[in-house]
Amino acid sequence: MKLPDDRKTVVMVVDDAVDSIRMINDALEEAGMTVLVALEGNQALTISQNITPDVVLMDAVMPQMDGFETCRRLKENPAFTDIPIIFMTGLSDTEHVVMGLNAGGVDYVTKPINTTELLARMQVHLTNARMARSARSALDTAGQNLFAVDREGNLLWTTPQASRCLPDANAPEFSSFRAQLEAWLRHDLQPGHQLPLNILDTPRSLEYLTLVDGREYLLRLKTPQNQNSSAAALRERFELTLRESDVLLWIANGKTNREIGQILDMSPRTVNKHLEQVFRKLGVENRTAAAASAIRLLATQ
């Protein structure tokens, strides 16, 4: 059963049973895949520091570090955000199924392994993972440096560009970064709220976008200079005041008067007064036309 792909799929098999590894290795190589073998959890972590496989097959019960802990440790690496981890074990009771999924696994197969079924399941998860990576790469190409965290500030996923700008989850500076996020997320955040902070000695700001499924806080990583240059371009082109250009910039980002007031620390009434002047200077009659004029200008920057 050959799996369709333009390049060889790399599979990391983590299992302490040599006979099981031999059988799985033969099936995967016959399917045209490259197989990496780890006989225990620490070996898997060592391999993951240098190579990111396309999928991981994980034995649940191993000496020293079991598969559940190994899975959790692998998922701390942002490079493994979209990597599907499929558990393999003779244990099929509900408790172990739940443990595997809670640890970050996407599926669960029982031993003895039916290789035809395993390959079919792998294909489904590989397709889903590649679609997710493609979507995040597209967001990067569009300049959307996005990432998501949980309520405690732990990284759930990042786009590739954002990942390069954030501290590694195992780095000492990540603890401080996570603590700042956790404290900020305790507030009643509204879309557009921003948190200025230094990340890896670089001044940046985080913009809160939305809460997904009650658990994923979606954030945008921004460089303040980018926002300042956009406002400056609007100010120069349309002969606006500093506050008028700030208001127009947020109008172009789809914010309401109430949201802009919260972002710029002014009342919605004051926002509306600035907006009236913006309409007059741009020669338009409504916020839709004003936003369109701003977006056309910024697209050329």
C-alpha positions in Angstrom: 0.0 0.0 0.0 2.0 3.0 -1.3 0.9 6.3 0.2 0.7 9.2 -2.4 3.3 11.9 -1.6 5.9 13.9 -3.5 8.6 13.1 -1.0 9.1 10.4 1.5 7.1 10.6 4.7 9.3 10.5 7.8 7.9 8.4 10.6 9.4 8.2 14.2 8.5 4.9 15.9 8.9 5.0 19.6 8.6 1.5 21.1 10.7 -0.7 23.4 9.6 -4.0 21.8 12.1 -4.9 19.0 9.7 -7.4 17.4 7.0 -4.8 17.2 9.4 -2.3 15.7 10.6 -4.8 13.1 7.1 -5.5 11.9 6.0 -1.8 11.8 9.3 -0.8 10.1 8.8 -3.4 7.3 5.3 -2.2 6.6 6.3 1.5 6.6 9.3 1.0 4.4 7.1 -1.0 2.0 4.8 2.0 1.9 7.7 4.2 0.8 8.4 5.9 4.2 11.6 6.7 6.0 11.6 5.2 9.5 13.4 6.7 12.6 13.5 4.3 15.6 13.6 5.3 19.3 13.6 2.5 21.9 12.5 4.8 24.8 11.2 8.3 25.5 14.5 10.1 26.0 15.8 8.8 22.7 12.7 10.2 21.0 13.3 13.6 22.6 17.0 13.6 21.5 16.0 12.8 17.9 13.3 15.5 18.0 16.0 18.2 18.7 17.5 17.6 15.2 14.7 16.1 13.1 11.0 16.8 12.9 9.2 13.8 11.5 5.9 13.9 9.7 4.1 11.6 12.1 5.0 9.7 15.4 3.9 6.2 16.3 4.1 6.0 20.1 4.0 3.0 22.4 2.1 3.9 25.5 3.8 1.6 28.0 7.6 1.9 28.2 10.2 1.8 31.0 11.5 5.0 32.6 9.5 7.5 30.6 6.1 6.2 29.3 4.5 7.3 26.0 2.1 9.8 27.6 4.9 11.8 29.2 7.0 11.5 26.0 4.1 12.8 24.0 3.7 15.8 26.3 7.4 16.6 26.2 7.4 16.4 22.4 4.4 18.7 22.2 6.3 21.4 24.2 8.4 21.9 21.1 6.5 24.3 18.7 7.9 22.4 15.7 5.6 19.5 16.9 2.4 21.6 17.0 1.0 20.0 13.9 2.8 16.6 14.1 0.2 13.8 14.6 1.1 11.4 17.4 -0.6 8.0 17.2 -0.5 5.8 20.3 0.1 2.0 19.9 -0.6 -0.3 22.9 -2.2 -3.4 24.0 -4.2 -1.3 26.5 -7.6 -0.4 25.1 -9.6 0.7 28.2 -11.2 4.1 28.3 -8.7 5.5 30.9 -5.7 4.9 28.6 -7.5 6.2 25.5 -8.3 9.4 27.4 -4.7 9.7 28.7 -3.3 9.4 25.2 -5.6 12.1 23.8 -5.0 14.4 26.8 -1.3 14.1 26.3 -1.6 15.4 22.8 -2.2 12.2 20.7 -4.6 12.3 17.8 -5.4 8.6 17.6 -5.1 5.3 19.3 -4.5 1.8 17.8 -4.2 -1.4 19.7 -1.7 -4.2 19.4 -1.3 -6.5 17.6 -1.1 -3.8 14.9 -3.2 -4.1 11.8 -0.7 -2.4 9.4 -3.4 -1.8 6.7 -5.6 0.0 9.2 -2.6 1.9 10.7 -1.5 3.2 7.2 -5.0 4.3 6.4 -5.2 6.2 9.8 -1.8 7.7 9.2 -2.8 9.0 5.8 -5.8 10.8 7.3 -3.8 12.5 10.0 -0.9 13.4 7.7 -3.4 15.1 5.3 -4.9 17.1 8.1 -1.5 18.1 9.5 -0.3 19.3 6.1 -3.4 21.3 5.5 -2.9 23.0 8.9 0.7 23.8 8.1 -0.2 25.1 4.7 -2.8 27.4 6.2 -0.4 28.8 8.7 2.2 29.3 6.0 -0.4 31.2 4.0 -1.1 33.4 7.0 2.7 34.1 7.2 2.8 35.0 3.5 0.0 37.5 4.1 1.9 39.0 7.0 -0.3 37.6 9.7 2.1 36.6 12.5 -0.4 34.7 14.6 -0.1 32.3 17.5 -2.5 30.9 20.2 -2.0 30.3 23.9 -4.1 28.8 26.7 -5.2 30.7 29.8 -1.9 30.0 31.5 0.1 31.5 28.6 1.3 28.2 27.2 1.9 28.1 23.4 -0.7 25.9 21.6 0.4 26.7 18.0 2.2 29.4 16.0 2.6 30.4 12.4 6.2 29.8 11.2 7.2 33.5 11.2 5.7 34.1 14.6 7.6 31.0 16.0 10.9 32.5 14.9 10.2 35.7 16.9 9.0 34.0 20.1 11.2 32.4 22.8 11.6 28.6 22.7 9.3 26.9 25.3 12.4 25.3 26.9 14.4 28.6 27.1 14.8 30.4 30.4 13.2 33.6 29.1 10.0 31.8 28.2 8.9 31.6 31.8 8.8 35.4 32.1 7.1 35.7 28.7 4.4 33.1 29.8 3.9 34.9 33.1 3.3 38.2 31.4 0.8 36.6 29.1 -1.0 34.8 31.9 -1.4 38.1 33.9 -2.6 40.0 30.8 -5.2 37.3 29.8 -6.8 37.6 33.3 -8.2 41.0 32.2 -11.5 41.4 30.4 -9.8 41.7 27.0 -11.6 43.0 23.9 -10.5 42.5 20.3 -7.8 45.0 19.5 -6.4 45.3 23.0 -2.6 45.3 22.9 0.3 44.4 25.2 3.6 46.1 24.6 6.6 44.1 25.7 10.2 43.1 24.8 10.5 39.7 23.3 14.1 38.4 22.8 15.4 42.0 23.3 13.1 43.3 20.6 10.3 45.8 21.2 7.0 44.3 20.1 3.3 44.3 20.9 0.7 41.5 21.1 -2.8 42.2 19.8 -5.7 40.1 21.2 -7.9 38.9 18.4 -10.4 36.5 19.9 -11.1 33.5 22.1 -11.5 30.2 20.1 -13.6 27.4 21.6 -13.3 28.9 25.1 -9.7 27.8 25.4 -7.5 29.2 22.6 -6.5 32.9 22.9 -5.7 34.0 19.4 -3.0 36.7 19.3 -1.1 38.7 16.6 2.6 39.5 17.0 3.3 43.0 15.9 6.3 45.3 15.6 5.3 48.8 16.9 7.3 50.5 14.2 5.1 48.9 11.6 1.9 50.3 13.1 3.5 53.7 13.6 4.7 53.8 10.0 1.2 52.9 8.8 -0.4 55.7 10.8 2.4 58.1 9.6 1.6 57.2 6.0 -2.1 58.0 6.6 -1.3 61.2 8.4 1.0 62.4 5.6 -1.3 61.4 2.7 -4.6 62.8 4.1 -3.1 65.6 6.2 -4.5 64.2 9.4 -3.7 64.9 13.0 -1.9 62.2 15.1 -5.2 61.1 16.7 -7.1 61.2 13.4 -4.6 58.9 11.7 -4.8 56.5 14.7 -8.5 56.4 14.4 -8.5 55.9 10.7 -5.9 53.1 11.0 -8.2 51.2 13.4 -11.2 51.9 11.2 -9.3 50.2 8.4 -8.8 47.3 10.7 -12.5 46.9 11.1 -12.8 48.2 14.7 -16.0 49.9 16.1 -15.9 53.3 17.8 -16.2 51.5 21.2 -13.3 49.2 20.4 -11.2 52.1 19.1 -12.0 54.1 22.3 -10.7 51.2 24.4 -7.6 50.8 22.4 -6.7 54.5 22.3 -8.0 55.3 25.8 -10.7 57.8 24.7 -14.5 57.9 24.8 -16.5 56.7 21.8 -17.9 60.2 21.5 -14.3 61.6 21.1 -13.6 58.9 18.5 -16.7 60.0 16.6 -15.5 63.6 16.6 -12.2 62.6 15.2 -14.0 60.5 12.6 -16.1 63.4 11.4 -12.8 65.3 10.7 -11.4 62.2 8.9 -14.5 62.0 6.6 -14.2 65.7 5.8 -10.5 65.5 5.0 -10.8 62.3 2.9 -13.9 63.7 1.1 -16.0 60.7 2.0 -19.4 60.2 3.7 -19.1 57.1 5.8 -16.6 54.8 7.6 -16.8 52.1 4.8 -15.5 54.6 2.3 -12.9 55.9 4.7 -11.6 52.4 5.5 -11.4 51.6 1.7 -9.3 54.7 1.1 -7.0 53.8 4.0 -6.7 50.2 2.8 -5.8 51.2 -0.7 -3.0 53.5 0.5 -1.6 51.0 3.0 -1.6 48.3 0.3 1.1 50.3 -1.5 3.3 50.7 1.5 
